[in-house]
Amino acid sequence: MSLLGPSGCGKTTLLRSIAGLQQISSGSISIAGRSVSGDGVHVPAEKRRIGMVFQDWALFPHLNVAKNVAYGLPKADRKGANGRHRVQEVLELVGLTEVIDRMPQTLSGGQQQRIALARALAPKPEVLLLDEPFSNLDTSLRVEIRTEVHRILSELDVTSVFVTHDQDEAFVLGDQVAVMSHGEVMQVGTPAELYAQPATPWVAHFVGEANLLRSVVHRGVATTSVGVVPLHSRSDTDADDARIEGVVDVLIRPEDIDLQLDNSGAGMVELVEYYGHDSTYEVNMGDHQLRVRLGSVPRFKRGDRVTPAFVGHSAASFPAAERRESSREEPSPG
């Protein structure tokens, strides 16, 4: 489970509450069917069988790798053959047996992060908590270590809760993602569900780039500046798209729009951003802007007149009033 949200929304507070590092004032927390917080119960952190990887990794600089990892074990198990075997086992899991006698400060940031993960896994926890563990890594190393941690977590039979404000990390690592805002969970679902059918306009913007186009809908079909767009049902019980009527804001993702060069087209390319794997265009439609994502090599330049066309299967929509309500919420990042 990934907890995704902007800074200050309560992700780390929730994680610390699960870990037992912070007492809750109401509600309850259960782990494997056992109540650990709530109704007068507060099981201490050390008795919850929880492993935690902190944002700064919190390795002991005066202990070598073996002793840092062993510190995660119960005190009685830190020495002896069983303890040494478990340390070797988790270091093999993270691919770092060769640094077992090294000091933390002699390791790279990526190696230190994996040692912190090994220490959290050493006691075979029922729940593994990770609090933005990649935030101290540079961009290229962050992607590499994220992939390695994803592989490790996929192989383990342990519930994991991963906190991040980065949508890419949340989607890569989370089988399920909970999007948080102002201390509330706004939506829970698979990455694909959140991206295709966000619960609110704010969620739509937070989990990816979004074009919201005002339109009048008839029998589940919207006519927009990018053409005719069939709409998703707004709920599991609303199987009949004909029930979607009236003024709505239609969510169009940038990759669901194609552009054609057209000297009399309604749009003008104002900005081209080339990322190697794709190109993104900012298109001025007169009364609104469109973000469009196309294949690798840029096909258009600034000043080109273009006609946009919807090429997706269908789109999500929101009653027009929700757009006004969402403006009172915190803005999406970047």
C-alpha positions as CSV (number, residue, x, y, z in Angstrom):
1,M,0.0,0.0,0.0
2,S,1.3,3.4,-1.0
3,L,0.2,6.5,0.9
4,L,0.4,9.4,-1.6
5,G,-0.1,13.0,-0.7
6,P,1.5,16.5,-0.5
7,S,3.8,17.4,2.4
8,G,1.9,18.0,5.6
9,C,-1.2,16.0,4.7
10,G,-0.7,13.4,7.5
11,K,1.1,10.5,5.8
12,T,4.0,10.3,8.3
13,T,1.7,10.8,11.2
14,L,-0.4,7.9,10.1
15,L,2.7,5.8,9.6
16,R,4.0,6.7,13.1
17,S,0.6,5.8,14.5
18,I,0.7,2.3,12.9
19,A,4.3,1.9,14.2
20,G,3.2,2.8,17.8
21,L,5.5,5.9,17.9
22,Q,2.5,8.1,18.3
23,Q,-0.6,7.5,20.3
24,I,-4.0,8.1,18.6
25,S,-6.8,10.1,20.1
26,S,-9.6,8.2,18.5
27,G,-10.2,5.3,16.2
28,S,-8.4,2.0,16.3
29,I,-5.5,0.2,14.6
30,S,-5.3,-3.6,14.3
31,I,-2.4,-5.7,12.9
32,A,-3.1,-9.3,11.8
33,G,-6.4,-9.1,13.7
34,R,-4.8,-7.9,17.0
35,S,-5.8,-4.5,18.3
36,V,-2.7,-2.4,19.0
37,S,-4.2,1.1,19.4
38,G,-7.6,2.4,20.5
39,D,-10.2,1.8,23.2
40,G,-7.6,2.3,26.0
41,V,-5.1,0.0,24.2
42,H,-1.6,1.1,23.2
43,V,0.8,-1.7,22.5
44,P,4.4,-0.3,22.6
45,A,6.3,0.0,19.3
46,E,8.8,-2.8,20.2
47,K,6.0,-5.3,20.7
48,R,4.1,-4.7,17.4
49,R,6.4,-6.8,15.1
50,I,6.8,-3.8,12.8
51,G,9.9,-3.0,10.7
52,M,10.4,0.6,9.8
53,V,12.7,2.3,7.2
54,F,13.1,6.0,8.1
55,Q,13.6,8.9,5.7
56,D,17.2,9.4,6.8
57,W,17.8,5.6,7.2
58,A,19.0,6.1,10.8
59,L,22.0,3.8,10.6
60,F,24.4,3.7,13.6
61,P,27.8,5.2,12.4
62,H,29.8,3.4,15.1
63,L,28.5,-0.1,14.1
64,N,29.5,-2.0,11.1
65,V,26.9,-3.3,8.6
66,A,26.5,-6.7,10.3
67,K,25.9,-5.1,13.7
68,N,23.5,-2.5,12.2
69,V,21.4,-5.3,10.7
70,A,21.6,-7.4,13.8
71,Y,20.3,-4.5,15.8
72,G,16.9,-5.1,14.2
73,L,16.7,-8.5,15.8
74,P,15.4,-9.2,19.3
75,K,18.3,-8.6,21.8
76,A,18.6,-12.3,22.6
77,D,19.0,-13.2,19.0
78,R,21.7,-10.6,18.1
79,K,24.6,-12.9,18.9
80,G,25.1,-16.6,18.1
81,A,24.7,-18.7,15.0
82,N,21.0,-18.0,14.4
83,G,21.6,-14.2,14.5
84,R,24.6,-14.4,12.1
85,H,22.6,-16.6,9.8
86,R,19.6,-14.2,9.7
87,V,22.0,-11.2,9.1
88,Q,23.6,-13.1,6.2
89,E,20.1,-14.0,4.9
90,V,18.7,-10.5,4.7
91,L,22.0,-9.1,3.3
92,E,21.7,-11.7,0.5
93,L,18.1,-10.5,-0.1
94,V,19.3,-6.9,-0.7
95,G,22.4,-8.0,-2.6
96,L,25.0,-6.6,-0.1
97,T,26.8,-9.6,1.5
98,E,30.1,-8.2,0.4
99,V,29.9,-5.2,2.7
100,I,29.0,-7.1,5.8
101,D,32.1,-5.8,7.7
102,R,32.1,-2.2,6.3
103,M,31.1,0.9,8.3
104,P,28.0,2.8,7.0
105,Q,29.9,6.0,6.2
106,T,32.0,4.1,3.7
107,L,28.9,3.0,1.7
108,S,27.1,4.9,-1.1
109,G,23.6,6.3,-0.4
110,G,22.0,3.5,-2.3
111,Q,23.9,0.9,-0.3
112,Q,23.0,2.6,3.0
113,Q,19.3,2.6,2.0
114,R,19.4,-1.1,1.3
115,I,21.1,-1.8,4.7
116,A,18.3,0.1,6.4
117,L,15.8,-2.1,4.6
118,A,17.8,-5.2,5.6
119,R,17.7,-4.1,9.3
120,A,13.9,-3.6,9.1
121,L,13.4,-7.0,7.6
122,A,15.7,-8.9,9.9
123,P,13.1,-9.7,12.6
124,K,10.6,-11.0,10.0
125,P,8.0,-8.2,10.7
126,E,4.3,-8.6,10.1
127,V,4.2,-5.1,8.7
128,L,7.0,-3.1,6.9
129,L,6.7,0.7,7.0
130,L,8.8,2.9,4.7
131,D,8.8,6.7,5.2
132,E,10.0,8.3,2.0
133,P,13.1,6.2,2.0
134,F,14.4,7.5,-1.4
135,S,14.2,11.2,-0.7
136,N,17.9,11.6,0.1
137,L,19.0,10.0,-3.2
138,D,19.8,11.8,-6.4
139,T,17.4,11.3,-9.3
140,S,19.2,8.5,-11.3
141,L,20.1,6.5,-8.1
142,R,16.5,7.0,-6.8
143,V,15.0,5.2,-9.9
144,E,17.6,2.4,-9.7
145,I,17.0,1.8,-5.9
146,R,13.3,2.1,-6.3
147,T,13.3,-0.7,-8.8
148,E,15.5,-2.9,-6.6
149,V,13.2,-2.3,-3.6
150,H,10.2,-3.1,-5.7
151,R,11.8,-6.4,-6.6
152,I,12.5,-7.2,-3.0
153,L,9.1,-6.3,-1.7
154,S,7.4,-8.3,-4.5
155,E,9.3,-11.4,-3.4
156,L,8.4,-11.0,0.3
157,D,5.2,-12.2,2.0
158,V,4.8,-9.1,4.2
159,T,2.3,-6.3,4.3
160,S,4.1,-3.1,3.3
161,V,3.0,0.6,3.7
162,F,5.1,3.1,1.7
163,V,4.8,6.8,2.2
164,T,5.6,9.2,-0.6
165,H,4.6,12.5,-2.2
166,D,5.9,11.3,-5.6
167,Q,3.2,9.8,-7.9
168,D,5.7,7.7,-9.9
169,E,7.0,6.0,-6.7
170,A,3.5,5.4,-5.4
171,F,2.3,3.9,-8.7
172,V,5.4,1.7,-9.1
173,L,5.5,0.3,-5.6
174,G,1.9,0.2,-4.6
175,D,-0.5,-2.6,-5.5
176,Q,-3.0,-0.2,-3.9
177,V,-2.6,3.5,-3.4
178,A,-4.3,5.7,-0.9
179,V,-4.4,9.4,-1.8
180,M,-4.4,11.8,1.2
181,S,-5.2,15.5,1.7
182,H,-5.6,17.5,4.9
183,G,-5.5,14.3,7.1
184,E,-8.2,12.5,5.1
185,V,-8.0,9.6,2.6
186,M,-9.5,11.0,-0.6
187,Q,-9.5,7.7,-2.6
188,V,-8.1,4.2,-2.5
189,G,-7.6,2.1,-5.5
190,T,-5.1,0.5,-7.9
191,P,-2.8,2.9,-9.7
192,A,-4.8,2.3,-12.9
193,E,-8.1,3.0,-11.2
194,L,-6.8,6.3,-9.6
195,Y,-5.4,7.5,-12.9
196,A,-8.4,6.6,-15.1
197,Q,-11.3,7.3,-12.6
198,P,-10.2,9.7,-9.9
199,A,-12.8,10.6,-7.3
200,T,-12.4,14.3,-7.5
201,P,-10.7,16.9,-9.8
202,W,-8.1,17.5,-7.1
203,V,-7.1,13.8,-7.2
204,A,-7.1,13.9,-11.0
205,H,-4.5,16.7,-10.9
206,F,-2.5,15.1,-8.1
207,V,-1.9,11.7,-9.7
208,G,-1.0,13.0,-13.2
209,E,-1.4,15.8,-15.7
210,A,-5.1,16.6,-16.4
211,N,-7.1,18.6,-18.9
212,L,-10.5,19.5,-17.5
213,L,-12.8,20.6,-20.3
214,R,-16.2,22.1,-19.6
215,S,-18.9,20.5,-21.7
216,V,-22.6,19.8,-21.9
217,V,-23.4,16.0,-21.9
218,H,-26.2,14.2,-23.5
219,R,-26.8,10.5,-22.9
220,G,-23.2,9.9,-21.7
221,V,-21.4,11.7,-24.6
222,A,-19.7,15.0,-24.3
223,T,-18.8,17.4,-27.1
224,T,-15.5,19.1,-26.3
225,S,-12.8,21.1,-28.0
226,V,-11.0,17.8,-28.8
227,G,-14.1,16.2,-30.3
228,V,-16.9,13.8,-29.1
229,V,-15.9,12.0,-25.9
230,P,-17.8,9.0,-24.4
231,L,-17.9,9.2,-20.6
232,H,-17.2,6.6,-17.9
233,S,-20.0,5.7,-15.5
234,R,-19.5,7.7,-12.3
235,S,-20.1,4.7,-10.0
236,D,-20.3,0.9,-10.0
237,T,-24.1,1.2,-9.6
238,D,-24.4,3.7,-12.5
239,A,-23.9,1.2,-15.3
240,D,-26.0,3.2,-17.7
241,D,-24.0,6.1,-19.1
242,A,-27.2,7.7,-20.3
243,R,-27.7,8.9,-16.7
244,I,-24.8,11.3,-17.1
245,E,-26.4,14.6,-18.2
246,G,-25.9,18.3,-18.0
247,V,-22.8,20.5,-17.5
248,V,-19.7,18.6,-16.5
249,D,-15.9,18.9,-16.5
250,V,-14.4,16.1,-18.7
251,L,-11.1,14.7,-17.7
252,I,-8.8,14.2,-20.7
253,R,-5.3,12.9,-20.0
254,P,-2.6,14.4,-22.3
255,E,-1.8,11.0,-23.9
256,D,-5.4,10.7,-25.0
257,I,-5.1,13.6,-27.5
258,D,-3.6,13.6,-30.9
259,L,-2.6,16.7,-32.9
260,Q,-2.8,17.3,-36.7
261,L,-1.0,20.2,-38.4
262,D,-3.8,22.5,-39.7
263,N,-3.2,26.1,-40.9
264,S,-6.8,26.8,-39.9
265,G,-6.8,24.8,-36.7
266,A,-8.3,26.2,-33.5
267,G,-5.1,25.5,-31.5
268,M,-1.7,27.0,-31.5
269,V,1.4,25.3,-30.0
270,E,2.9,27.6,-27.4
271,L,5.4,25.3,-25.7
272,V,7.3,22.1,-26.6
273,E,8.9,20.0,-23.9
274,Y,11.1,17.1,-25.1
275,Y,11.7,14.2,-22.6
276,G,13.4,11.7,-24.9
277,H,10.7,9.0,-24.3
278,D,8.0,11.5,-25.3
279,S,7.2,15.1,-26.1
280,T,4.6,17.3,-24.4
281,Y,2.9,20.3,-26.0
282,E,1.1,23.2,-24.5
283,V,-1.6,24.2,-26.9
284,N,-3.6,27.5,-26.7
285,M,-7.2,26.9,-27.7
286,G,-8.2,30.5,-27.2
287,D,-10.3,30.2,-24.0
288,H,-8.4,27.3,-22.5
289,Q,-5.0,25.5,-22.6
290,L,-4.4,21.8,-23.5
291,R,-1.5,19.6,-22.4
292,V,-0.8,17.0,-25.1
293,R,1.7,14.1,-24.8
294,L,2.9,12.4,-28.0
295,G,5.6,10.0,-29.1
296,S,9.3,10.6,-28.8
297,V,10.5,12.9,-31.6
298,P,8.8,16.3,-31.6
299,R,6.4,16.6,-34.5
300,F,5.4,20.3,-34.0
301,K,7.1,23.5,-33.1
302,R,6.1,26.7,-31.3
303,G,3.6,28.7,-33.5
304,D,2.2,25.8,-35.4
305,R,-1.6,25.8,-35.8
306,V,-3.1,22.4,-35.0
307,T,-6.4,20.6,-34.6
308,P,-6.6,18.3,-31.5
309,A,-8.6,15.1,-31.5
310,F,-9.6,12.7,-28.7
311,V,-8.1,9.3,-29.3
312,G,-8.8,7.6,-26.0
313,H,-11.5,5.0,-25.3
314,S,-13.6,7.0,-22.8
315,A,-13.1,9.6,-20.1
316,A,-14.0,10.4,-16.5
317,S,-16.2,13.5,-15.7
318,F,-17.2,15.6,-12.7
319,P,-20.3,17.8,-12.2
320,A,-19.2,21.3,-12.9
321,A,-19.8,22.4,-9.3
322,E,-17.0,20.0,-8.1
323,R,-14.5,22.2,-10.0
324,R,-15.5,25.2,-7.9
325,E,-15.3,23.1,-4.7
326,S,-11.9,21.7,-5.6
327,S,-10.5,25.3,-5.9
328,R,-10.8,25.5,-2.1
329,E,-8.5,22.5,-1.7
330,E,-4.7,22.6,-1.8
331,P,-3.3,23.0,-5.3
332,S,-1.7,20.2,-7.1
333,P,2.2,20.2,-7.0
334,G,4.3,21.5,-9.8
